[in-house]
Protein backbone atom coordinates (compact mmCIF):
# COMPACT_ATOMS: atom_id res chain seq x y z
CA UNK A 1 0.00 0.00 0.00
CA UNK A 2 1.27 3.45 -0.90
CA UNK A 3 -0.98 6.27 0.30
CA UNK A 4 -3.86 3.83 0.75
CA UNK A 5 -3.46 2.30 -2.74
CA UNK A 6 -2.84 -1.40 -3.21
CA UNK A 7 0.42 -2.12 -5.01
CA UNK A 8 -0.13 -3.90 -8.27
CA UNK A 9 3.12 -5.81 -8.45
CA UNK A 10 3.25 -9.54 -9.20
CA UNK A 11 6.50 -9.80 -7.24
CA UNK A 12 4.75 -8.50 -4.12
CA UNK A 13 2.26 -11.36 -4.46
CA UNK A 14 5.18 -13.83 -4.67
CA UNK A 15 6.72 -12.26 -1.55
CA UNK A 16 3.39 -12.55 0.28
CA UNK A 17 3.35 -16.26 -0.59
CA UNK A 18 6.80 -16.53 0.94
CA UNK A 19 5.63 -14.60 3.99
CA UNK A 20 2.95 -17.26 4.40
CA UNK A 21 5.52 -20.04 4.40
CA UNK A 22 5.91 -21.01 0.72
CA UNK A 23 9.67 -21.57 0.38
CA UNK A 24 9.37 -22.00 -3.40
CA UNK A 25 8.32 -18.35 -3.56
CA UNK A 26 11.69 -17.33 -2.11
CA UNK A 27 13.42 -19.31 -4.86
CA UNK A 28 11.33 -17.49 -7.49
CA UNK A 29 12.35 -14.12 -6.07
CA UNK A 30 15.97 -15.23 -5.83
CA UNK A 31 16.04 -16.52 -9.43
CA UNK A 32 14.63 -13.25 -10.71
CA UNK A 33 16.77 -10.85 -8.69
CA UNK A 34 20.08 -12.65 -8.07
CA UNK A 35 21.76 -11.28 -11.20
CA UNK A 36 20.58 -7.64 -10.95
CA UNK A 37 21.39 -7.69 -7.24
CA UNK A 38 24.95 -9.00 -7.64
CA UNK A 39 25.60 -6.55 -10.47
CA UNK A 40 24.14 -3.58 -8.59
CA UNK A 41 26.30 -4.37 -5.57
CA UNK A 42 29.33 -4.95 -7.79
CA UNK A 43 28.87 -1.49 -9.31
CA UNK A 44 28.36 -0.03 -5.86
CA UNK A 45 31.39 -1.60 -4.14
CA UNK A 46 33.62 -2.49 -7.13
CA UNK A 47 34.60 -5.97 -5.97
CA UNK A 48 33.11 -9.15 -7.43
CA UNK A 49 33.61 -11.43 -4.44
CA UNK A 50 32.40 -8.85 -1.96
CA UNK A 51 29.37 -8.12 -4.19
CA UNK A 52 28.28 -11.75 -3.92
CA UNK A 53 28.77 -11.76 -0.16
CA UNK A 54 26.69 -8.60 0.16
CA UNK A 55 24.01 -9.98 -2.16
CA UNK A 56 23.90 -13.03 0.10
CA UNK A 57 23.33 -10.68 3.06
CA UNK A 58 20.48 -8.99 1.20
CA UNK A 59 18.66 -12.25 0.42
CA UNK A 60 19.17 -13.56 3.94
CA UNK A 61 17.75 -10.32 5.33
CA UNK A 62 14.72 -10.96 3.13
CA UNK A 63 14.44 -14.50 4.53
CA UNK A 64 14.91 -13.33 8.13
CA UNK A 65 12.34 -10.57 7.76
CA UNK A 66 9.70 -12.47 5.82
CA UNK A 67 7.21 -12.67 8.70
CA UNK A 68 7.42 -8.90 9.23
CA UNK A 69 7.17 -8.06 5.51
CA UNK A 70 4.56 -5.45 4.62
CA UNK A 71 3.96 -4.53 0.97
CA UNK A 72 4.62 -0.79 1.25
CA UNK A 73 6.27 -0.48 -2.18
CA UNK A 74 7.16 -2.58 -5.20
CA UNK A 75 9.25 -5.59 -4.24
CA UNK A 76 12.17 -4.39 -6.37
CA UNK A 77 12.13 -1.05 -4.52
CA UNK A 78 12.26 -2.84 -1.19
CA UNK A 79 15.06 -5.18 -2.32
CA UNK A 80 17.21 -2.37 -3.72
CA UNK A 81 16.59 -0.31 -0.62
CA UNK A 82 18.06 -3.14 1.48
CA UNK A 83 20.89 -3.55 -1.04
CA UNK A 84 21.69 0.16 -0.99
CA UNK A 85 21.87 0.18 2.81
CA UNK A 86 24.11 -2.88 2.76
CA UNK A 87 26.36 -1.30 0.10
CA UNK A 88 26.60 2.04 1.89
CA UNK A 89 27.49 0.30 5.15
CA UNK A 90 30.18 -1.61 3.29
CA UNK A 91 31.53 1.64 1.82
CA UNK A 92 31.67 3.19 5.29
CA UNK A 93 33.52 0.14 6.62
CA UNK A 94 35.88 0.35 3.64
CA UNK A 95 36.55 4.03 4.31
CA UNK A 96 37.20 3.23 7.95
CA UNK A 97 39.60 0.42 7.01
CA UNK A 98 41.39 2.63 4.47
CA UNK A 99 41.72 5.44 6.97
CA UNK A 100 43.23 3.05 9.48
CA UNK A 101 45.57 1.14 7.18
CA UNK A 102 47.98 2.41 4.56
CA UNK A 103 47.47 5.75 2.90
CA UNK A 104 49.24 4.34 -0.18
CA UNK A 105 46.32 2.00 -0.76
CA UNK A 106 43.85 4.88 -1.14
CA UNK A 107 43.13 5.54 -4.77
CA UNK A 108 43.05 9.14 -5.87
CA UNK A 109 39.43 10.16 -6.52
CA UNK A 110 38.21 12.19 -9.44
CA UNK A 111 40.73 10.84 -11.97
CA UNK A 112 40.01 11.79 -15.56
CA UNK A 113 40.35 9.68 -18.67
CA UNK A 114 42.65 11.47 -21.08
CA UNK A 115 41.69 12.32 -24.64
CA UNK A 116 44.75 10.68 -26.21
CA UNK A 117 44.12 7.38 -24.48
CA UNK A 118 43.51 4.42 -26.74
CA UNK A 119 41.16 2.12 -24.95
CA UNK A 120 40.43 -1.51 -25.49
CA UNK A 121 37.34 -3.22 -24.03
CA UNK A 122 38.84 -4.10 -20.64
CA UNK A 123 40.69 -0.84 -20.33
CA UNK A 124 37.54 1.09 -21.14
CA UNK A 125 35.56 -0.94 -18.59
CA UNK A 126 38.17 -0.11 -15.99
CA UNK A 127 38.02 3.62 -16.78
CA UNK A 128 34.22 3.64 -16.54
CA UNK A 129 34.29 1.57 -13.35
CA UNK A 130 36.69 4.05 -11.74
CA UNK A 131 34.67 7.02 -12.92
CA UNK A 132 31.49 5.53 -11.44
CA UNK A 133 33.36 4.67 -8.23
CA UNK A 134 34.44 8.32 -7.99
CA UNK A 135 30.84 9.53 -7.75
CA UNK A 136 29.41 10.35 -4.33
CA UNK A 137 27.51 7.32 -2.93
CA UNK A 138 23.96 8.61 -3.32
CA UNK A 139 24.60 9.93 -6.83
CA UNK A 140 26.06 6.58 -7.81
CA UNK A 141 23.15 4.64 -6.29
CA UNK A 142 20.55 6.88 -7.97
CA UNK A 143 22.26 6.64 -11.36
CA UNK A 144 22.71 2.87 -11.21
CA UNK A 145 19.10 2.28 -10.19
CA UNK A 146 17.96 4.56 -13.00
CA UNK A 147 20.25 3.27 -15.75
CA UNK A 148 20.62 -0.43 -15.01
CA UNK A 149 17.46 -1.23 -13.07
CA UNK A 150 15.29 1.19 -15.06
CA UNK A 151 13.56 2.31 -11.90
CA UNK A 152 11.40 5.42 -11.94
CA UNK A 153 12.54 8.50 -10.02
CA UNK A 154 9.67 7.89 -7.63
CA UNK A 155 10.81 4.33 -6.83
CA UNK A 156 14.43 5.41 -6.56
CA UNK A 157 13.27 8.06 -4.09
CA UNK A 158 11.57 5.36 -2.01
CA UNK A 159 14.66 3.15 -2.18
CA UNK A 160 17.02 5.95 -1.12
CA UNK A 161 14.64 7.78 1.25
CA UNK A 162 14.83 11.02 -0.71
CA UNK A 163 12.28 13.04 -2.69
CA UNK A 164 11.61 12.58 -6.39
CA UNK A 165 13.01 16.06 -6.97
CA UNK A 166 16.22 15.08 -5.18
CA UNK A 167 16.50 11.98 -7.38
CA UNK A 168 16.19 14.14 -10.50
CA UNK A 169 19.04 16.28 -9.25
CA UNK A 170 21.18 13.30 -8.15
CA UNK A 171 20.86 11.54 -11.51
CA UNK A 172 21.54 14.73 -13.43
CA UNK A 173 24.63 15.61 -11.39
CA UNK A 174 25.94 12.04 -11.67
CA UNK A 175 25.63 12.07 -15.48
CA UNK A 176 27.13 15.54 -15.71
CA UNK A 177 30.05 14.45 -13.59
CA UNK A 178 30.63 11.34 -15.70
CA UNK A 179 30.34 13.36 -18.89
CA UNK A 180 33.21 15.53 -17.68
CA UNK A 181 35.29 12.65 -16.27
CA UNK A 182 34.87 10.51 -19.38
CA UNK A 183 35.22 13.39 -21.83
CA UNK A 184 38.23 11.83 -23.52
CA UNK A 185 36.63 8.47 -24.20
CA UNK A 186 33.07 9.43 -25.11
CA UNK B 1 14.01 30.53 -23.93
CA UNK B 2 16.72 29.63 -21.43
CA UNK B 3 18.81 26.47 -21.80
CA UNK B 4 17.38 23.17 -20.62
CA UNK B 5 20.46 21.33 -19.26
CA UNK B 6 18.95 20.61 -15.86
CA UNK B 7 15.95 18.87 -17.40
CA UNK B 8 17.83 16.89 -20.04
CA UNK B 9 18.52 13.88 -17.80
CA UNK B 10 14.88 13.68 -16.78
CA UNK B 11 13.92 14.05 -20.45
CA UNK B 12 16.26 11.19 -21.35
CA UNK B 13 14.71 9.04 -18.62
CA UNK B 14 11.14 9.79 -19.72
CA UNK B 15 10.45 11.44 -16.36
CA UNK B 16 8.98 14.70 -17.61
CA UNK B 17 5.29 15.43 -17.90
CA UNK B 18 3.76 16.03 -21.33
CA UNK B 19 4.01 19.81 -21.09
CA UNK B 20 7.67 19.87 -19.99
CA UNK B 21 8.60 17.25 -22.56
CA UNK B 22 7.13 19.39 -25.35
CA UNK B 23 8.89 22.47 -24.00
CA UNK B 24 12.26 20.67 -24.08
CA UNK B 25 11.67 19.34 -27.57
CA UNK B 26 10.83 22.81 -28.85
CA UNK B 27 13.99 24.13 -27.24
CA UNK B 28 16.16 21.31 -28.62
CA UNK B 29 14.89 22.09 -32.11
CA UNK B 30 16.51 25.52 -31.94
CA UNK B 31 19.43 25.09 -29.50
CA UNK B 32 22.61 23.45 -30.77
CA UNK B 33 24.29 23.63 -27.35
CA UNK B 34 21.52 21.66 -25.58
CA UNK B 35 21.43 19.10 -28.42
CA UNK B 36 25.16 18.51 -27.91
CA UNK B 37 24.60 18.20 -24.17
CA UNK B 38 21.81 15.67 -24.69
CA UNK B 39 23.99 13.73 -27.10
CA UNK B 40 26.81 13.61 -24.52
CA UNK B 41 24.42 12.37 -21.81
CA UNK B 42 23.15 9.65 -24.14
CA UNK B 43 26.72 8.54 -24.78
CA UNK B 44 27.35 8.38 -21.02
CA UNK B 45 24.26 6.20 -20.73
CA UNK B 46 25.44 3.92 -23.56
CA UNK B 47 28.89 3.54 -22.10
CA UNK B 48 27.45 2.59 -18.71
CA UNK B 49 25.15 0.00 -20.23
CA UNK B 50 27.96 -1.50 -22.33
CA UNK B 51 29.93 -2.37 -19.20
CA UNK B 52 30.48 -5.98 -18.12
CA UNK B 53 27.71 -7.94 -16.48
CA UNK B 54 28.52 -10.52 -13.85
CA UNK B 55 26.99 -13.96 -13.74
CA UNK B 56 26.42 -14.98 -10.13
CA UNK B 57 28.53 -18.00 -9.18
CA UNK B 58 27.06 -21.39 -8.34
CA UNK B 59 28.72 -21.13 -4.92
CA UNK B 60 26.81 -17.92 -4.23
CA UNK B 61 23.50 -19.47 -5.29
CA UNK B 62 24.06 -22.51 -3.09
CA UNK B 63 25.08 -20.35 -0.14
CA UNK B 64 21.92 -18.23 -0.34
CA UNK B 65 19.53 -21.16 -0.72
CA UNK B 66 21.30 -23.10 2.05
CA UNK B 67 21.16 -20.02 4.28
CA UNK B 68 17.46 -19.59 3.63
CA UNK B 69 16.76 -23.27 4.42
CA UNK B 70 18.82 -23.10 7.61
CA UNK B 71 16.78 -20.12 8.73
CA UNK B 72 13.55 -21.95 7.93
CA UNK B 73 14.71 -25.04 9.80
CA UNK B 74 15.78 -23.02 12.84
CA UNK B 75 12.47 -21.23 12.82
CA UNK B 76 10.47 -24.45 12.31
CA UNK B 77 12.58 -26.13 15.00
CA UNK B 78 11.72 -23.43 17.49
CA UNK B 79 7.98 -23.62 16.82
CA UNK B 80 8.07 -27.40 16.85
CA UNK B 81 9.72 -27.34 20.28
CA UNK B 82 7.06 -24.97 21.54
CA UNK B 83 4.11 -26.90 20.15
CA UNK B 84 5.25 -30.50 20.39
CA UNK B 85 7.72 -30.33 23.22
CA UNK B 86 6.80 -27.87 25.91
CA UNK B 87 3.08 -27.94 25.25
CA UNK B 88 2.66 -31.72 24.94
CA UNK B 89 0.50 -33.05 27.87
CA UNK B 90 3.10 -34.56 30.21
CA UNK B 91 5.83 -31.89 30.00
CA UNK B 92 3.10 -29.22 30.15
CA UNK B 93 1.84 -30.62 33.47
CA UNK B 94 5.41 -30.78 34.78
CA UNK B 95 6.06 -27.22 33.65
CA UNK B 96 2.86 -26.00 35.29
CA UNK B 97 3.80 -27.73 38.57
CA UNK B 98 7.27 -26.17 38.52
CA UNK B 99 5.79 -22.74 37.81
CA UNK B 100 3.20 -23.03 40.62
CA UNK B 101 5.80 -24.21 43.15
CA UNK B 102 8.17 -21.39 42.14
CA UNK B 103 5.48 -18.72 42.43
CA UNK B 104 4.33 -20.15 45.79
CA UNK B 105 7.88 -20.13 47.18
CA UNK B 106 8.49 -16.64 45.89
CA UNK B 107 5.31 -15.20 47.41
CA UNK B 108 5.78 -17.00 50.75
CA UNK B 109 9.33 -15.72 50.98
CA UNK B 110 8.00 -12.18 50.68
CA UNK B 111 9.49 -11.77 47.25
CA UNK B 112 6.73 -9.60 45.84
CA UNK B 113 7.41 -6.38 47.62
CA UNK B 114 5.36 -3.39 46.72
CA UNK B 115 6.14 0.30 46.77
CA UNK B 116 4.88 0.66 50.35
CA UNK B 117 7.35 -1.95 51.63
CA UNK B 118 10.21 0.05 50.21
CA UNK B 119 8.89 3.31 51.71
CA UNK B 120 8.75 1.65 55.13
CA UNK B 121 12.27 0.29 54.75
CA UNK B 122 13.58 3.71 53.72
CA UNK B 123 11.98 5.48 56.74
CA UNK B 124 12.49 2.81 59.37
CA UNK B 125 13.58 5.26 62.03
CA UNK B 126 10.22 7.00 61.90
CA UNK B 127 8.31 3.73 62.15
CA UNK B 128 10.41 2.56 65.12
CA UNK B 129 8.56 5.11 67.19
CA UNK B 130 5.42 3.00 66.83
CA UNK B 131 5.14 0.29 69.55
CA UNK B 132 3.97 -2.31 67.06
CA UNK B 133 7.21 -1.92 65.10
CA UNK B 134 9.44 -1.63 68.17
CA UNK B 135 8.02 -4.92 69.47
CA UNK B 136 8.31 -6.64 66.10
CA UNK B 137 9.66 -9.88 67.54
CA UNK B 138 6.32 -10.40 69.32
CA UNK B 139 4.67 -10.89 65.94
CA UNK B 140 5.59 -14.53 66.03
CA UNK B 141 2.84 -15.03 68.59
CA UNK B 142 -0.49 -14.11 67.11
CA UNK B 143 -2.30 -14.11 70.44
CA UNK B 144 0.15 -11.49 71.79
CA UNK B 145 -0.46 -9.33 68.74
CA UNK B 146 -4.21 -9.56 69.21
CA UNK B 147 -3.83 -8.51 72.85
CA UNK B 148 -1.72 -5.51 71.76
CA UNK B 149 -4.32 -4.46 69.18
CA UNK B 150 -7.12 -4.74 71.73
CA UNK B 151 -5.02 -2.73 74.19
Contacts between the chains, C-beta under 8 A, distances in Angstrom:
chain1	res1	chain2	res2	distance
A	23	B	68	7.3
A	23	B	69	7.5
A	23	B	72	6.2
A	26	B	68	5.6
A	27	B	65	7.0
A	30	B	61	7.8
A	30	B	64	6.2
A	30	B	65	7.1
A	30	B	68	7.8
A	34	B	56	4.9
A	34	B	60	7.6
A	34	B	61	6.7
A	34	B	64	7.4
A	35	B	53	7.6
A	35	B	54	7.6
A	35	B	55	7.0
A	35	B	56	5.9
A	38	B	54	5.5
A	38	B	56	4.7
A	38	B	60	7.1
A	39	B	53	5.8
A	39	B	54	5.4
A	42	B	54	5.5
A	43	B	51	7.9
A	48	B	54	6.2
A	51	B	54	7.2
A	52	B	56	6.5
A	52	B	57	6.4
A	52	B	59	7.9
A	52	B	60	4.3
A	55	B	56	7.3
A	55	B	60	6.9
A	55	B	64	7.6
A	56	B	60	6.4
A	56	B	63	5.5
A	56	B	64	5.3
A	56	B	67	6.7
A	59	B	64	4.7
A	59	B	67	7.5
A	59	B	68	7.0
A	60	B	64	7.0
A	60	B	67	4.9
A	60	B	68	7.0
A	60	B	71	7.1
A	63	B	67	7.0
A	63	B	68	4.5
A	63	B	71	5.0
A	63	B	72	7.5
A	64	B	71	6.2
A	124	B	47	7.8
A	125	B	51	5.7
A	125	B	52	5.6
A	128	B	47	5.8
A	128	B	48	6.7
A	128	B	51	5.6
A	129	B	51	7.2
A	132	B	48	7.3
A	143	B	48	7.7
A	146	B	13	6.0
A	147	B	45	6.1
A	147	B	48	5.2
A	147	B	49	6.5
A	148	B	48	7.4
A	148	B	49	7.3
A	152	B	15	7.1
A	153	B	10	7.4
A	153	B	13	7.2
A	153	B	15	5.1
A	168	B	9	7.2
A	168	B	10	5.2
A	168	B	15	6.8
A	171	B	9	5.2
A	171	B	10	7.6
A	171	B	13	7.0
A	172	B	6	6.2
A	172	B	8	7.6
A	172	B	9	4.0
A	172	B	10	7.2
A	175	B	9	5.3
A	175	B	41	5.2
A	175	B	44	5.3
A	175	B	45	7.5
A	178	B	44	4.9
A	178	B	48	7.6
A	179	B	40	5.0
A	179	B	41	6.4
A	179	B	44	5.3
A	182	B	44	6.6
A	182	B	47	6.6
A	185	B	47	7.5
A	186	B	40	6.3
A	186	B	43	4.7
A	186	B	44	6.9
A	186	B	47	6.8
